[in-house]
Amino acid sequence: MGGLGKTTLVKKVYDDAAVKKQFQSHAWITVSRNFQFSVIIKNLIQQLYNEIRQPVPPQVESMDVLTLSEFVRDFLQERRYILVLDDVWSIDAWEAVKCVLPDCNITSRVVLTTRIADVASASCLGSLDFVYKMEPLSDKESWTLFCNRTFQSNDCPPNLEEVAKKILKKCEGLPLAIVAIGVVLALKDMEKTDEWEMILHGFGGEADGSGKLDRIKRVLLLSYNDLPYYLKSCLLYLSIYPEDYPIDVDDILLKWIALGFVEEKERITSTDIAMRYMKELINRSLIQVKSSFADGRLETCGLHDFLREIIVSKSKEQDFTTVATRYYTRWPTKVRHLAIHNFTDNPQEFSRLKCLRSVAIFGYEDPFTTTFLSEFLSGDPKLLKVLDLHGAELDNIPKQVFKLFHLRYLNLSGTGVKIIPKSIGKLQNLEAIDLIGTNVTELPADILNLRKLRCLCLGGVGDYSNEYAVWGCKSPDGIGKLVCLEDLFGIEADSDKIVREIGKLTQLRRLAITKLRREDGKELLSCLLRLTNLRELVISCIKEDEILDLQHSVSPKLGFLTSLLLKGRLERVPQWVTSLQSLRILQLDNSRLREDENVTGSLGHLPNLVSLTLYRAYEGETLCFEVGGFQKLQHLELVQLTRLKWVRVEEESMATLRNLQLMGCKLMQELPSGIQNLTGLQFLGFFDMSDELMQKVQNLDQQSEDYQTISHIPQVFTGHWIDGHWEGMFL
């Protein structure tokens, strides 16, 4: 049965520090009904490599199924691992995954969640005692959860108690249903029992022939029906995504805006309104948060299976969305939103769909090519506003795209596109274009015709001689004319004129500028004085030895800035950086600051900093975290500080630190002094450190003083590069 809290329970166990400490490798895979073996195995590999802070070997992408299986088996062969397989629908799915797992008799663990009893039985080779069957909540537990969600307390107003208990009975002890209906009722007038009675009548009677499953779906349907009209379209649109797909929050907000789902209001940006919609749907428990950034911003979201079934059904009823798959090839001609899931047959069939507002592709089994797109667009879908071609095998943009006058959103990220033709200037309603991960290196002057453009994302990692260089994109003179821009990512500062132009873009919230020269520093700071809406800022210099000259009398007041990345040599920490009151994420790359600059003293008083990364950023021998500094810091990475020998943590410093990672600091031979003061530390990682330090950590005697200093830390990990691959272990 869905909605019992199986995933929630397993997640709580999986995330427990005491559990994590028992295993060397950890992974969580959502299998879902229509699983693709190669996709879930690549996902598994991605998680295993993320855990050891290393990129996935590039050859993995082109591996066949057998090679992928061998790759995973070899990786896990000598490791204790815990693997969660969430939402397994068939014995075949379990058998497929089981074949890639080594049986080394080192007490690894595999945990499955499933609604299917036969799957549970098949997965337990030894005894059915390993099957834990979730039961609905008791009446008392149901009432407590209901009251907490509905009234934010354990007390129910006397006038509502009778009808509330009748409604609660309909939920049959399922947490998902109780939470969903509780959110709906919390928005009702507590004085008007008739509003509550209407909700009760919406369930239907006990004798209406519906089973428990149908009644639970009815609860969720009530939650949907209770939505204001402006949220219904936003929620229905999520039905285009495959089951269990991690939906990028920033991306879906852009699509909602482009499709006209977001109402415009004076003095409030469409982005802010769209985010309000997202948070309202989250607060109503209709959208689930999947992941967040360190600064608290939402990263990905998703839907519960039950709710997804409901909105898919509703979307079909209204000809709102349809999904083209190899199994479903007949579509209503008036459908407005089309998702293509691994389907590239008969593109001419799409020419009948004259009412399309959006098209998005998912899946790579059947490549979505330039030829297919040309034929697909030959039907001339004049009303198209959103075209998402992320990851398609395109080498150029078909000319038909530039006839889509109403197009507002164009995603070409991850494609092979190399040139943006002058015809781009015809798309004068375009609001967002994503070119990240393409081969585009220069924008035509015609891009300046796109005066409604709010999001322009460019570039990726470049193949330059210096390994940290960011590959941006050259822009034409006059970029400052695009005054609606809120997101400008990956623009090259190849002249002081371009830097000066950026200062005209006063609506910018995110800016990533690359190839900055030393002489451009003062001009950039002058620009930043005017960019008071910035939330995220990335500044990268033109080459490894170039100095980022950001220390001038000009001091920008970036009161909303939460994330800052400075990539290049610094003579000192800029004074204005130390005054960023809202800053939560800071990364300094290749800064090469001297010991007398006291980098930790300069940054330790940033009141809201939660994540700090120093990558080749410091050239001193000692790094001291002083008393009272970094009071909100949770995550600290010290990477390739090649002259560093000692780290000292004074009392009452970094009081909230949970994650500390040391990587490539080869001269360190001792544990950080004072690490016992970090009482909240959950993870301590040593990656590619000196042999002396690695051996000391791996062979600690439990009676030794060093062991006592780290014995309070649930997870201590060591990882090092051996024979062309990473080996790691938890103590």
C-alpha positions in Angstrom: 0.0 0.0 0.0 1.3 3.4 -0.9 1.3 6.3 1.6 2.1 4.3 4.7 5.5 6.0 5.1 7.8 3.2 3.9 10.2 5.6 2.2 10.1 8.1 5.1 11.0 5.3 7.6 13.8 3.9 5.5 15.2 7.4 4.9 15.3 8.1 8.6 17.3 4.9 9.2 19.6 5.5 6.1 20.4 9.0 7.2 21.2 8.0 10.8 24.9 8.7 11.5 25.3 5.6 13.6 24.0 3.5 10.6 26.2 5.3 8.1 29.2 4.7 10.2 28.9 0.9 9.7 29.4 1.1 5.9 32.0 2.3 3.5 29.7 3.0 0.6 26.1 4.3 0.6 23.6 4.7 -2.2 19.9 5.3 -2.6 18.2 4.4 -5.9 14.5 5.0 -6.8 13.6 2.2 -9.1 10.0 3.1 -10.0 7.6 1.2 -12.2 9.1 1.8 -15.6 12.7 1.4 -14.6 15.6 1.4 -17.1 18.4 -0.8 -15.9 21.3 1.3 -17.5 19.8 4.5 -16.0 19.6 3.2 -12.5 23.1 1.6 -12.6 24.6 4.9 -13.9 22.8 6.7 -11.1 24.3 4.2 -8.6 27.8 4.8 -10.0 27.3 8.6 -9.8 26.4 8.3 -6.1 29.3 6.1 -5.3 31.8 8.5 -6.9 30.1 11.6 -5.4 30.7 10.0 -2.0 34.4 9.8 -2.6 34.4 13.3 -4.1 35.6 12.2 -7.5 34.2 12.5 -11.0 32.7 9.5 -12.7 35.1 8.0 -15.2 34.1 9.3 -18.7 34.0 5.8 -20.2 31.0 5.0 -18.0 28.6 6.9 -20.3 29.3 4.7 -23.3 29.4 1.3 -21.4 26.9 -1.4 -22.3 24.9 -3.2 -19.6 27.3 -6.0 -19.0 30.3 -3.6 -18.7 28.3 -1.4 -16.3 27.5 -4.4 -14.2 31.1 -5.5 -14.0 32.2 -1.9 -13.1 29.8 -1.7 -10.2 30.7 -5.2 -9.0 34.4 -4.4 -9.1 33.9 -1.1 -7.2 31.9 -2.7 -4.4 33.9 -6.0 -4.2 35.9 -5.2 -1.1 33.5 -2.6 0.5 30.8 -2.8 3.1 27.9 -1.1 1.4 24.3 -0.2 2.1 22.0 0.2 -0.9 18.4 1.3 -0.7 16.2 0.3 -3.6 13.1 2.5 -3.2 9.7 1.7 -4.8 10.5 -1.6 -6.4 7.5 -2.8 -8.5 8.6 -6.1 -9.9 10.7 -9.2 -9.1 12.5 -8.6 -12.5 13.7 -5.2 -11.3 15.1 -6.8 -8.1 16.7 -9.6 -10.0 18.3 -7.2 -12.4 19.9 -5.1 -9.7 20.9 -8.1 -7.6 23.1 -9.4 -10.4 25.5 -6.4 -10.2 26.0 -6.7 -6.4 29.0 -8.7 -5.2 28.5 -11.3 -2.4 31.6 -10.8 -0.4 30.3 -12.0 3.0 31.3 -8.7 4.6 27.9 -7.9 5.9 26.7 -5.4 3.4 23.0 -4.5 3.4 20.3 -4.0 0.7 17.0 -2.5 1.8 14.0 -2.6 -0.5 10.7 -0.7 -0.2 7.8 -2.1 -2.2 4.0 -2.3 -2.3 4.2 -5.8 -3.8 4.3 -8.7 -1.3 5.9 -11.1 -3.8 8.8 -8.7 -4.4 9.4 -8.5 -0.7 9.4 -12.3 -0.4 11.6 -12.8 -3.4 14.2 -10.3 -2.1 14.6 -12.2 1.2 16.6 -15.3 0.3 17.1 -16.6 3.9 14.0 -15.9 5.8 10.7 -13.9 5.6 11.7 -12.6 9.1 13.6 -9.9 7.1 10.3 -8.5 5.7 8.9 -5.6 7.7 5.3 -4.9 6.9 4.2 -1.4 7.5 0.9 -1.0 9.2 -1.5 2.1 9.2 -1.2 4.4 12.2 -3.4 3.7 15.2 -6.3 5.9 16.0 -4.3 7.7 18.6 -1.3 8.2 16.3 -3.6 9.4 13.5 -5.3 11.9 15.7 -1.9 13.3 17.0 -0.6 13.7 13.4 -3.9 15.2 12.2 -4.0 17.8 15.0 -0.4 18.8 14.5 -0.8 19.4 10.8 -4.3 21.0 11.0 -4.1 23.1 14.3 -0.3 23.1 14.9 -1.0 21.7 18.3 -2.6 18.6 20.0 -5.9 20.4 20.6 -8.9 20.4 18.3 -11.6 23.1 18.8 -14.6 21.4 20.4 -17.0 22.5 17.7 -14.9 20.6 15.1 -14.0 17.5 17.0 -16.9 15.3 15.7 -16.6 16.2 12.0 -12.8 16.1 12.3 -12.9 12.5 13.6 -15.2 11.5 10.8 -12.8 13.0 8.2 -9.9 11.3 9.9 -11.6 8.0 9.7 -11.7 8.3 5.9 -7.9 8.5 5.9 -7.6 5.0 7.3 -4.4 5.6 9.2 -2.3 6.5 6.1 0.1 9.3 6.9 0.1 10.7 3.4 -3.7 11.1 3.4 -3.7 12.6 6.9 -1.1 15.2 6.1 -2.7 16.1 2.8 -6.2 16.6 4.3 -4.8 18.3 7.3 -3.2 21.0 5.1 -6.5 21.5 3.3 -8.4 21.9 6.6 -5.8 24.2 8.1 -6.8 26.8 5.5 -10.5 26.6 6.4 -12.4 28.9 8.8 -12.3 27.1 12.2 -15.6 28.8 13.1 -17.5 27.4 10.1 -18.3 23.8 10.6 -20.2 23.7 7.3 -16.9 24.1 5.4 -15.6 21.0 7.1 -18.9 19.2 6.5 -18.4 19.9 2.7 -15.0 18.3 2.8 -16.4 15.2 4.6 -19.2 14.8 2.0 -16.6 15.0 -0.8 -15.3 11.6 0.3 -18.5 9.7 -0.6 -20.1 7.1 1.5 -18.8 3.8 2.7 -21.1 1.9 0.4 -20.0 3.6 -2.8 -17.9 0.5 -3.7 -14.5 2.3 -3.5 -11.7 0.4 -1.8 -9.1 1.8 0.5 -6.8 2.8 -2.4 -9.5 4.8 -4.1 -10.5 6.6 -1.0 -6.9 7.6 -0.4 -6.7 9.0 -3.9 -9.9 10.8 -3.2 -8.2 12.6 -0.2 -5.5 13.7 -2.6 -8.0 14.8 -5.2 -9.7 16.9 -2.5 -6.3 18.6 -1.9 -6.0 19.3 -5.6 -9.6 20.6 -5.9 -9.0 22.9 -3.0 -6.1 24.7 -4.8 -6.6 28.2 -6.1 -6.8 28.3 -9.9 -3.4 29.8 -10.4 -1.7 26.8 -8.6 -3.6 24.1 -10.5 -1.9 24.7 -13.8 1.5 24.8 -12.1 0.8 21.4 -10.5 -0.7 19.8 -13.6 2.3 20.8 -15.6 4.5 18.5 -13.5 2.8 15.5 -15.1 5.2 15.9 -18.1 8.0 14.6 -16.0 8.8 10.8 -15.7 8.0 9.0 -12.5 10.5 9.8 -9.7 12.3 12.4 -11.9 14.2 15.0 -9.9 12.7 18.3 -11.1 15.1 21.3 -11.2 13.3 24.0 -9.3 14.9 27.0 -11.1 14.0 25.4 -14.4 10.4 24.7 -13.6 9.9 28.3 -12.4 11.2 29.6 -15.7 8.7 27.3 -17.5 5.8 28.3 -15.4 6.6 32.0 -16.1 7.1 31.4 -19.9 3.7 29.5 -20.1 1.9 32.4 -18.4 0.9 30.4 -15.3 2.4 33.2 -13.1 0.4 36.3 -12.5 2.3 39.6 -12.8 2.2 42.0 -10.0 3.6 45.5 -9.5 7.0 45.7 -7.7 7.3 41.9 -7.4 9.3 40.0 -10.0 7.8 37.0 -11.8 10.6 34.9 -10.3 9.6 35.8 -6.8 5.9 35.1 -7.5 6.7 31.8 -9.1 8.8 30.8 -6.0 5.8 31.7 -3.8 3.7 29.3 -5.8 6.3 26.6 -5.4 6.5 27.1 -1.6 2.7 27.1 -1.3 2.5 23.8 -3.1 5.3 22.4 -0.8 3.5 23.7 2.3 0.3 22.0 1.1 2.4 18.7 0.9 1.6 18.4 -2.8 5.2 18.9 -3.9 8.1 17.2 -2.1 11.5 18.8 -1.7 14.1 16.4 -3.0 17.3 18.4 -2.4 18.4 21.9 -1.3 21.6 23.9 -1.7 23.8 24.8 1.3 22.4 28.3 1.4 18.8 26.9 1.8 17.7 27.5 -1.8 15.6 24.7 -3.3 17.4 22.6 -5.8 15.1 19.7 -6.9 11.6 18.7 -6.1 9.2 15.8 -7.0 5.8 14.2 -6.6 4.5 11.3 -4.6 3.4 8.5 -6.8 -0.2 8.7 -5.8 -0.4 12.4 -6.5 1.3 12.0 -9.8 -1.3 9.4 -10.8 -4.0 12.0 -10.0 -2.5 14.9 -11.9 -1.7 12.7 -14.9 -5.3 11.7 -15.0 -6.5 15.2 -14.6 -4.2 16.4 -17.3 -5.5 13.9 -19.7 -9.1 14.8 -18.9 -8.4 18.4 -19.8 -6.1 17.8 -22.8 -3.5 19.6 -20.7 -0.5 17.3 -21.1 0.3 14.1 -22.9 3.3 11.8 -23.0 4.7 10.3 -26.2 6.3 6.9 -25.6 6.9 3.9 -27.8 3.9 2.3 -26.1 1.5 5.3 -26.4 1.4 6.9 -29.8 -2.1 8.4 -30.1 -2.5 11.9 -28.8 -5.5 14.3 -28.5 -5.1 16.9 -31.2 -5.9 19.8 -28.8 -3.3 18.8 -26.2 -1.3 21.8 -25.0 1.9 20.3 -23.4 3.8 17.4 -24.9 6.5 15.3 -23.3 8.5 12.9 -25.4 9.9 10.0 -23.4 12.2 7.8 -25.5 10.1 8.1 -28.6 11.5 9.1 -32.0 9.2 7.4 -34.5 7.0 9.1 -37.1 7.7 12.7 -36.3 5.1 13.8 -38.9 2.5 12.5 -36.5 3.1 15.5 -34.3 2.1 17.9 -37.1 -1.6 17.4 -36.1 -0.9 19.0 -32.7 -1.7 22.6 -33.5 -2.4 23.8 -30.0 1.0 22.9 -28.4 2.4 25.4 -25.9 5.3 23.4 -24.7 7.5 20.4 -25.8 10.1 18.7 -23.5 12.2 15.6 -24.2 13.3 13.0 -21.7 15.5 9.9 -22.2 18.3 8.9 -24.5 17.6 5.4 -25.6 16.4 6.7 -29.0 18.5 9.8 -29.7 16.5 13.0 -30.5 18.3 14.3 -33.5 18.4 17.4 -35.6 16.6 15.6 -38.5 13.8 14.4 -36.1 13.4 18.0 -34.7 13.2 19.5 -38.2 10.5 17.0 -39.2 8.7 17.5 -35.9 8.6 21.3 -36.4 7.4 21.1 -40.0 3.9 21.1 -38.7 4.5 24.7 -37.7 3.3 24.8 -34.0 2.8 28.5 -34.0 1.7 28.7 -30.4 4.8 27.0 -28.9 6.2 28.9 -25.9 8.5 26.3 -24.3 11.0 24.1 -26.2 13.2 22.0 -23.9 15.7 20.0 -25.9 18.2 19.3 -23.0 20.6 16.5 -23.9 19.3 16.0 -27.5 21.8 14.9 -30.2 21.7 18.2 -32.1 24.6 19.6 -34.0 22.7 22.7 -35.1 19.4 24.5 -34.6 16.9 23.8 -37.3 15.7 26.9 -39.1 12.1 26.1 -38.2 12.9 27.0 -34.6 13.3 30.6 -35.6 9.8 30.8 -36.9 8.4 30.2 -33.4 7.5 33.8 -32.7 5.8 33.1 -29.4 8.7 31.1 -28.0 9.7 32.3 -24.6 11.9 29.4 -23.3 14.6 27.6 -25.2 16.8 24.9 -23.6 19.7 23.6 -25.7 21.9 22.6 -22.7 24.0 19.5 -23.2 23.5 19.4 -27.0 26.2 19.5 -29.7 25.2 23.0 -30.9 28.2 25.1 -31.9 26.7 28.2 -33.4 23.8 30.5 -32.6 22.8 32.0 -35.9 21.7 35.6 -36.5 18.1 34.3 -36.8 18.0 34.1 -33.0 17.0 37.8 -33.2 13.6 36.9 -34.7 12.6 35.3 -31.3 11.7 38.6 -29.8 9.5 37.1 -27.1 12.3 34.9 -25.8 12.7 35.2 -22.0 15.2 32.3 -21.2 17.9 30.5 -23.2 20.1 27.8 -21.8 23.3 27.0 -23.6 25.3 25.4 -20.8 27.3 22.4 -21.9 27.1 23.3 -25.6 30.0 24.2 -27.9 28.8 27.8 -28.4 31.7 30.2 -27.8 30.3 33.5 -29.2 26.9 35.1 -29.4 25.8 37.1 -32.5 24.9 40.8 -32.2 21.3 39.9 -33.0 20.9 38.5 -29.5 20.5 42.2 -28.5 17.1 42.2 -30.1 15.8 39.9 -27.4 14.8 42.8 -25.0 12.5 40.5 -22.9 15.4 38.1 -22.1 15.6 37.4 -18.3 17.9 34.3 -18.3 21.0 33.7 -20.4 23.1 30.7 -19.4 26.3 30.0 -21.3 29.4 27.9 -21.3 30.9 25.1 -19.2 34.3 23.6 -18.5 36.8 24.6 -21.2 39.8 22.7 -22.5 42.3 25.3 -21.6 45.9 24.9 -20.6 45.2 25.9 -17.0 42.9 23.3 -15.5 40.6 25.6 -13.5 39.6 27.9 -16.4 35.9 28.4 -17.0 34.8 28.3 -20.6 32.5 31.2 -21.0 31.0 32.9 -24.1 31.8 36.1 -25.9 29.0 38.5 -26.1 28.5 41.5 -28.5 29.0 45.1 -27.5 25.8 46.4 -26.0 24.9 43.6 -23.7 23.7 46.3 -21.3 20.7 46.8 -23.5 19.2 43.5 -22.1 17.9 45.3 -19.1 15.4 42.6 -18.1 18.2 40.1 -17.4 18.1 38.5 -14.0 20.5 35.6 -14.7 23.6 36.0 -16.8 25.9 33.0 -16.4 29.2 32.5 -18.2 29.9 35.8 -20.0 33.5 36.5 -20.9 35.0 39.8 -19.8 37.2 40.2 -22.9 37.2 44.0 -22.7 36.5 46.7 -20.2 33.6 47.7 -22.3 31.8 44.4 -21.6 32.4 44.9 -17.8 31.0 48.4 -18.0 27.9 47.2 -19.9 27.2 44.6 -17.2 26.7 47.5 -14.7 23.6 48.5 -16.6 21.9 45.2 -15.8 20.5 46.2 -12.5 17.9 43.4 -12.3 20.6 40.7 -12.2 20.3 38.1 -9.4 22.9 35.7 -10.7 26.1 36.7 -12.5 29.0 34.5 -13.6 31.8 36.4 -15.3 34.9 34.7 -16.7 38.3 35.7 -18.1 38.6 38.8 -16.0 41.9 40.7 -16.3 43.6 42.5 -13.5 42.9 45.9 -15.0 39.2 45.1 -15.1 38.9 44.7 -11.3 38.1 48.3 -10.4 35.5 48.7 -13.2 33.8 45.5 -12.0 33.6 46.8 -8.5 32.0 50.0 -9.8 29.4 47.8 -11.6 28.7 45.8 -8.5 27.7 49.0 -6.7 24.7 49.1 -9.0 23.9 45.4 -9.0 22.2 45.5 -5.6 19.8 42.5 -6.4 22.6 40.0 -6.8 22.1 36.6 -4.9 24.9 34.6 -6.6 28.2 35.9 -8.0 31.0 34.0 -9.7 34.2 35.9 -10.8 36.9 34.0 -12.6 40.2 35.4 -13.9 41.6 34.9 -17.4 44.6 32.7 -16.5 46.3 31.0 -13.5 48.8 33.8 -12.6 46.4 36.7 -13.2 45.4 38.6 -10.1 41.8 39.3 -9.3 42.2 42.9 -8.3 39.1 43.4 -6.1 40.7 45.4 -3.3 39.8 49.1 -4.0 38.2 51.9 -2.1 35.0 51.1 -4.1 33.0 48.8 -1.8 29.9 47.2 -3.2 27.0 46.7 -0.7 25.6 43.4 -1.8 23.0 42.9 0.9 21.2 40.0 -0.7 24.3 38.0 -1.8 24.2 34.4 -0.5 26.7 32.7 -2.7 30.2 33.8 -3.9 32.9 32.1 -5.9 36.2 33.9 -6.5 38.4 32.0 -9.0 41.9 33.4 -9.3 44.8 34.8 -7.3 44.1 37.3 -4.6 46.6 39.6 -2.9 44.3 39.7 0.1 40.7 39.0 1.0 38.7 42.0 -0.3 37.3 44.1 2.5 33.9 44.1 0.9 33.7 40.3 1.1 34.1 40.4 4.9 31.1 42.6 5.2 28.6 40.4 3.3 26.0 39.9 6.0 23.8 37.5 4.0 26.6 35.3 2.6 26.0 31.6 3.2 28.3 29.9 0.6 31.9 31.0 -0.1 34.5 29.3 -2.3 38.0 30.6 -2.9 39.8 28.9 -5.8 43.5 29.4 -6.6 43.6 32.5 -4.3 47.1 31.6 -3.0 46.7 33.9 0.0 49.8 34.3 2.3 49.8 33.3 5.9 50.1 36.9 7.1 46.7 37.6 5.4 45.0 35.7 8.2 42.3 34.3 5.9 40.3 32.6 8.7 40.4 35.7 10.8 39.1 37.8 7.9 36.2 35.5 7.2 35.4 34.1 10.6 33.0 36.9 11.4 30.6 36.4 8.5 27.5 35.9 10.5 25.5 33.6 8.2 28.3 31.6 6.5 27.4 27.9 6.4 29.8 26.5 3.7 33.4 27.4 3.1 35.7 25.8 0.5 39.4 26.8 0.2 40.9 25.2 -2.9 44.5 26.1 -3.5 43.5 29.3 -1.7 46.1 29.5 1.1 49.9 29.2 1.1 50.6 29.3 4.8 51.8 26.4 7.0 49.3 26.9 9.8 45.6 27.5 9.6 43.9 28.6 12.8 40.2 28.8 13.4 40.0 31.3 16.3 37.8 31.5 19.3 34.2 32.5 18.4 34.7 32.4 14.7 32.4 30.8 12.0 29.5 30.5 14.4 27.1 29.1 11.7 29.6 27.1 9.6 28.4 23.6 8.8 30.6 22.5 5.9 34.3 23.1 5.5 36.6 21.8 2.7 40.4 22.4 2.6 41.6 21.2 -0.7 45.2 21.1 -2.1 46.7 23.6 0.4 50.1 22.4 -0.6 52.1 24.1 2.1 49.7 23.5 5.0 51.2 21.5 7.9 48.9 22.2 10.8 45.3 23.0 11.4 44.2 24.3 14.8 40.7 24.6 16.1 40.3 26.8 19.2 37.4 26.4 21.6 34.1 27.8 20.6 35.1 28.0 17.0 32.9 26.5 14.3 30.4 25.4 17.0 27.9 24.1 14.4 30.3 22.4 12.0 29.0 19.0 10.7 31.2 18.2 7.8 35.0 18.6 7.5 37.0 17.4 4.5 40.7 17.6 4.0 42.0 16.7 0.5 45.5 16.8 -1.1 47.2 18.6 1.8 50.2 16.5 1.5 52.4 18.1 4.2 49.9 17.5 7.0 51.0 14.7 9.2 48.9 15.3 12.3 45.2 15.4 13.0 43.8 18.9 13.3 44.6 20.1 16.8 41.5 20.8 18.9 39.2 18.7 16.7 37.6 17.4 19.9 36.1 20.9 20.2 33.9 20.2 17.2 31.3 18.3 19.2 28.6 18.4 16.5 30.9 17.0 13.7 29.2 14.2 11.8 31.7 13.5 9.0 35.5 13.8 8.9 37.1 12.9 5.5 40.7 12.5 4.6 41.3 12.3 0.8 44.7 11.8 -0.8 46.6 13.1 2.2 50.1 12.2 3.3 50.9 8.5 3.8 51.9 9.3 7.4 48.6 10.9 8.2 46.5 8.2 6.4 48.3 5.4 8.1 47.9 7.1 11.5 44.2 7.5 11.0 43.6 4.0 9.7 45.6 2.3 12.5 44.5 4.3 15.5 44.7 2.4 18.8 41.4 2.9 20.7 43.4 3.8 23.8 45.5 6.5 22.0 45.0 10.2 22.5 44.4 10.7 18.8 41.6 8.2 18.8 39.9 9.9 21.8 40.0 13.2 19.9 37.9 11.8 17.0 35.9 9.0 18.7 32.8 11.3 19.0 32.6 11.6 15.2 30.1 9.1 13.7 31.8 8.9 10.3 35.6 9.1 9.7 36.6 8.3 6.1 39.9 7.9 4.4 40.3 7.8 0.6 43.3 7.6 -1.6 44.3 7.0 -5.3 45.7 3.5 -6.0 46.4 1.9 -9.3 44.3 4.3 -11.3 41.2 4.3 -9.0 40.0 5.5 -5.7 40.0 3.3 -2.6 38.3 4.3 0.6 37.1 3.1 3.9 35.2 4.2 7.0 36.8 3.6 10.3 
